Amino acid sequence: MPERRLHRRWSRRARVQFWRRDEPDSVLRGYTSDLSKSGAFVTTEKPVGRNGRIQMRIDTGRGHYLLEGVVARSVLVHKELARVKPGGMGVRFLRVDELVAELLKTAAADLQSSAPGTPELSAHQIETAEASSRTEAEGTFEVDLSSVERFLRVWDQDISVGGLFVETDTPAEAESTVQLLIRTPAAEEPFEALASVVQVFEPGSGLLTGMGVALLEADALLESLKSLADRLRNGD
């Protein structure tokens, strides 16, 4: 089966200090066992639980890098088994557009609370502020995941960590934003999502033709698709 990860993983050991964003004084330590543009696996005896929000300092020997991320996978292993199978956590790095959208929400809330007596910001006004950080979509692409087997495989491999490979003979340009229509089992209407193109495979460049994309502002979408995946696995 062709490799479908959005970014190549590199085996790279670097020291890591990390902490929950709401507990900056509780610093934990570990090291990376692999690293990519979108995330890393951090080997540590004290992994943060799944969906935990963390900040990280990665030391390379030539300098350090400060990053923020979300734990996509957490593996807790008993000390006696650590040499056989080390524990740790898979971390997805947060992108600039995600952090800016969060900043805009926070700024809107601060403005509302600091000005008593002023009208509350409407959901439309907050949505308009968030939209200012987006790039207009440069095309619409349909992704057919109506087969249960294919949907579950793509969910496990790609969508659950925020990415997707879109098969198309006319991929958009790298770094552009596209609109996706994702067709799934047991759903009459497709799910809509914005995505950023991170890698392009032009026709004739190899076995795959299409583009690797990273989903934008997709928390609600991922929750819906996770619920669907759970229902399908339970036979509902």
JOKA-V349348 format. One record per helix or strand of 3 or more residues. SS is the DSSP state (2 for helix, 1 for strand). FROM is the first residue (numbers start at 1). TO is the last residue. If there is no record, write none. Layout:
{{SS	FROM	TO} {SS	FROM	TO}}
This chain:
{{1	15	20} {1	28	35} {1	39	43} {1	53	59} {1	64	75} {2	79	81} {1	88	93} {2	96	113} {2	123	131} {1	140	145} {2	148	157} {2	159	161} {1	163	167} {1	177	184} {1	191	201} {1	210	216} {2	219	233}}
